[in-house]
């Protein structure tokens, strides 16, 4: 499977970001319908006070990963099972790679914390259902949507991209929204040190099942 990843960046002060894009009541209702609810440590329900958790952070540095699929990959997904499996494989690989790069960026930005796109996929089976502690608490990051942020609106308003979904075929692209909470905007030079910057990343990737 071949695809290219294009990264786009922006930053917004947290009071404005929360006022415009956070609606916990609305999105927690959606989360309760998701099979991941109370099943992944990165997802709701959260065991801490969300307001206190977010309060120390002045800015959110946003990253959108737009994953462009080539025509051959789209054609190869010619059954519902292949669409689901190939789509998940592609998104999972890019998400894990982006999460890893953001953790490296955390090390360069004091008092920062990254937020991921969607539920954690570090482990094949999360320990939450069994009541056991997270196996990788140093790597696990909460998802933006776990805090009630509207990822569709963020993708559209901030990055001017419409989200596409898998229906009868793979879409032309997928989008992932990640964030880095910090006390200031992160410079593009710092993003570049971990390979995440606003230029298009033209390196095609191939994954095999």
N, C-alpha and C positions, 0 to 999 in steps of 0.2 A: 504494500500500500504506500502510495507516494503523496506527499503534501508539502506545502510551504507554510511557514508561520510568519505572520506580520505582527509586530508589536507596536502598540500605540500607548502613549503616556499622557497623563494629566494629573493635576493635583487640585484639591478643594479644601478649604478650611472646614473643620469638623462641624461647627455649629450650622453652617449653611448646608453641608452635605446631609446631616441628619434631618434637618428641617424639610429638605426637599425630597429625600429619597428613602427615609425610614418610616415604615408603618408596621409596627410589630403586630398589632391586632390582626391586620389584614393578612400578612404573610405567615404568621404563626398558624392561622386557620388552614392555609394551604399545606404547611409543614406537617400538621397533624394527620393529613390524608396520605402522606408519603410513607412508604415502607421503611425509610431510614429513620423516621421519628423514634427517638429513644432507643435507637439501634446502633448509632455511630457516635463516638465521643465528640466529633466535630459538629454535630447537628443538635437541634433542639430535641428535648427540652434542655435548657442550660441550667446548671446548678449554682450560678452566681448572679449577682445584680448587674444587668447589662449596662445601666447608666454609670455605675461606679467603674466598671471595666473599661468603658470608652472615655471616661472623663479626663484622664491624664493626657490624652492625645489631642494635639492642636490641628494637625493636618492629616488628611489621607492622600497618599500618593497612589493613583490608580494605574493599573496596567490592563490593557485589553490585548489578548492573544487571538488574532483572527487566523484560523487554520484553513487555508485554501486547499481543496482536494482536486487532484487532476482528474480528467475525464475518464481515464482508464480505471481508476479506483472506483469512481461512481458507477461505471458500467459493470464492474465485477461484483458489486453488491446487488445481485439480481433476484434475491429472495428476501423475505421478511427477516429470517434468521441471520442472513449475512449482513443486512442493513444494521441490525441491532448489534451484532458482534463486532463488525468492522468499525462502526461509529464509536462504540465503547472503547475499542483498542486505541484508536487514534486519539480521542480526547484524553484517555487515561495517561498515555505516554507524554503528551504535551503538558498536562496538568502536573504530573510528577516532576517533570523537568523544570517547569516554572516554579513550583513550590521549592525545589532544591535551590534554585538560583536566588529566590527571595530570602531564604534562610541565610545564604551567604551575604546578601545585601544587609540583612539585619546586623550582622557582625561588624559592618562598616558604619552603621548609623546608630549611635547610642540611644538607648531607651525606645527602640522601634520594635514593631511586631507586625508580621505579615498575616494577612487573612487570605484564605484560599477561595477557589471557585467551586462550589458544590461540596459534597461530602468527602471526607478523607478516604483515600484508597491506598494507603500504605500497606495495609494488611489484607490478606484474602478474606479473613473473617474477623470482624471487630470483637473485642472482648466485652463490650458494653452489655450485650444481652445476657451474658453469664454473670454479670455483676463484678467482673474482675477489672483491675486497673488497666489503663491504656498501656500497651506494650512499648510504644515509642512516644512518650510524652514530650521528649525533646524535639521531635520532628512534627508531631501532629499540630495542625493549625485549624482554627475554627473557620467556617465558611462565612462569607459576607451575608448570605441569605439567612444564616442562623440568627443574625441580629435584626432581621426584618428589613433588610435593604432590598430595594426594587432593582434587580439586575437588568431587567428588560428596559426600564426607563433610563438607567445609567448608560447602558450600551447605546441607546438611541440618542439621548440628549448630549452626553459627553463625547462619544466617539462617532456619532452619526452613522451607526450601523444598525440595520434591522436584524433581529435574531431569526435564524432559520431553523427548522426542525426536521427530523427524519419523518417522512411520511411514506410515500411509495418508492422513494429512492433516498440515497444519501444526499444531503444538501450540497450546494457549491462550496459552502464554508461553515465552520463551527466558530463560536465565540466563547471565550472564557474571560471572566473579570476577576482580577486579583487586586489586593490592596496592601499598602504598607503604611501602618499607623506610625506617626512620628511627630516631633515637635517643630518640624520645618519641612518645606518642600525639598525633595531629593533632586540634585542636579543630574542632568543627562550624562555628565561624565561618570558619576557614580553608577548609574544604570548600566553604562557601557562596560564597567569593570566585571559585571556578572553576565554580560552578553544579552542584556535586555535594554533595548533603546528604540527610539521611534523610527529608525530606518527599517526597511523591509529585510527580514532574514530570508534569503533566497536559497538556503541550504535545504534541499529536498531530503526527506527522511523516509525510510522504508521500515515497516514493522512486519513481522511474520508471526502467524499464530502457531 
